[in-house]
């Protein structure tokens, strides 16, 4: 009979030997924020070493309830033929926060191989919360809850609940005015390590204009929610500018998540842990914001600016000459919806040939709003020499802090125009000419009398439009019959629409815009498959696409190519730091999949 014990012991010894070669580290894990009166734990972790004489720090402002509790773990994993292993000793202290303020935790010490190691001091913010205290049995460690920093509690036999991992949509304010910025943050809270995160349905922001705040999602923060600690990653952060009043809701999103749990094996040398993945489907909450309408009546000079702004003017060039182009500019600076401010009206003297204004915005997000400059250029060409007056104006914005309209006076300006070379522009003459000159001389009029009704060409002018009208009616009836067949029309336009959208993706590819490229490619693929397979948008999912492709008669290799391409684009869009695909290769693959699916259509039509 085959004896597995010698092999198992050999593997365990190998794991311990590899762990011993790594340099030891001594760190502290503590929440950044706790609620006064609640309990919290501080864990000191020694990795890849054997410690002794552990000395916990003194913590002023908190009462020690338990500790130190020591636990030892060994883990190893085999990924792509490579072996990795680690060992750790954890010393857990349980405290209770006594009062609000800052709680300083000093350095702990431990002796490793004859040398004393220390942790870095940390500071915890204690905030006011519920006054009730939690019972001992209500603390997660006491009742056997999952701990983000303790793999021994993350057993593969344990069911992952909505209390262990969830996605939350948070709004910075419960109510704002129209066009006032509100920050939307989508966070992932988890007690498990996440190996894969894939959005299947993003939250919708109907009624808002969106300004993305660049983020790199990573599980590098720890937060306490309802007395429990979670690793936190910010998935998305954006500024929302509401375009209408009333109650606006951000709908929930759906996500496919793979978390890491551990299968544990007890040996005489300790506990060995093998990571395993579990697939989950997670749905976020919805978030609602009350949007207040801007006060009435609105000033005539109000053009939609909400925030705090200043305005100045500029003239280029300073020395003006007739028939030479010049520009008069409004330069609006401040914080608010600066990119969405409409150009104020400017009345230049009638002696100027005025063109349509050009607007340029230079703004960046500051975390809670946009700050920058909006430049509105009014091009004009003086047509006469002399002294002219640019009239004074007003610029009005709404300040949401004071809830009032503020009007800024724009002073007028005198300009001197010198005589230049050239002639008045045709654009100016046409705009300012009421009556054209009277034609003089021989007009070439004829006195000969001819009756057109006697000519066959006269009747041809009636026959040709009549025949054309009949043709148009027949074609229109044909189009009505075809358009009545919605499925046929969607299938007919599917490839054309997808190829048009791929052109936009190609432009993003040439610009090196990876986010825009994957968003456009993914959108064209989803739209093409929806039209091609006649799947309503509300029922569009990978499972439905897989089933409909098979029903349509698409062979297995092409189905696999299609689904793999969708997965690749989704992964690259929502995890850009992990995507390494060549954009040209992805674009060619998308065009090839669409072309192959179109071939299936033609083969099916021919076969029928």
C-alpha angles and dihedrals in degrees: 000000000000112000113213097182098084091051093047092049091048091053091048092051091048091052091050091048093052092047090052092058094060119090113258120245130193117202140160128230117200137151118260092221136023135175119250110256093023127110124242136177130229116202124199110201125200111191127196096001146079114242137196138181095034110192117193119213127252112257116200117203095027135083119229111230103170141003174247092312112179126208130173127204138177123196136180135177138190114213123170091343093308123117123215128176141172141180129206143183116208125198110193124198122190117208138173119223110233104190143000121273134065120330115203119206113194129212120294120211136211135173116239120179091339094310126105116231126194134199123227117260115253135198125219123198113224112204132188117264141137112347095220119101123226119243120239091251090054094063113102095232092052095053095043099258125167115270120203092217098043115074090187088071093049097076118167088230091064119094114237109233135190087260090062099051131012142147119234130195110210127190121203094219133026093216136018139165125259111286091012114129122248122183117231117197124185112199135186115217116193141160090198133066110258117224097178134015121183125172111220096179123017122213113262123232102201113177095023137098108222131217112186119222108213111247137172107209113225135152095239102122132075122208134178117230119180090344094308127109124232137180106240133205125183104227098181137001124183145156114244122203110194115222098194139033126249133058113329121190130203105214123227123265130222124224138185109219133183114202128190121238129171134240106210128211121190118215137165087264096054137273120327118203129203117195117230129180127234123196118224138177113222128189123197127221125257123249129209130199126189110226116205119209118242112260120268138264097044116207116252091240093054110112100175102281112150119182131037120316146165128202137205136169135231136190124206121222104020092207109061129199131184117268091014119116118248137173132220112197138198109206112197117189132179147078124301136055089344094153093055100049112124120228114264117234116261124195109205120187115281089241088072126086099227126198133194115289121253120218125207124181125198107181139140134193117258099192097266102035145349123279125189147084134297114202118196113192120198108196117206141163119215111230099187136040120240143072119311137178126229102207123238118258144188136238118197128192134174117241108208092196094060092026090225138113114250119203122204119201115228109204121227123245137218117221130190118212118199125203112273137180123272139048135275112286121251088235090061096043093051092048094050102036114104102171126027119223117275113256113243135189131032110351094191095240118171128220095198116118119218127168110220092197088074092061125086090221089065091063091042089065087062097041097051096053090045092053090044090052091052090050092049091050092051091048091047092052089051091050091050091054092049094046091050086066097072094178093054093048093049091049091047093053097038099093094040093053093045093050091049091053091046087059088062089048089052091054090052088049092054089049092050091240100149096177094051092043095053092042092053094042092050092045092051092049093049092046093046093050091046091054096036095051096032093238115156114238090241090059097040111128138135092256092053092046091050092051095045093048090054092047091048090057101254110154122242098256092053091046090052091049091051096049093043090053091052091050092048094051093046092049092048092048097051099031103036093160090063098042115099102163120133109248092219091053092049092049093049090048091052092049090047093052092050091047091049092050090050089053089056088055093052092046091051092049092049092048093052 
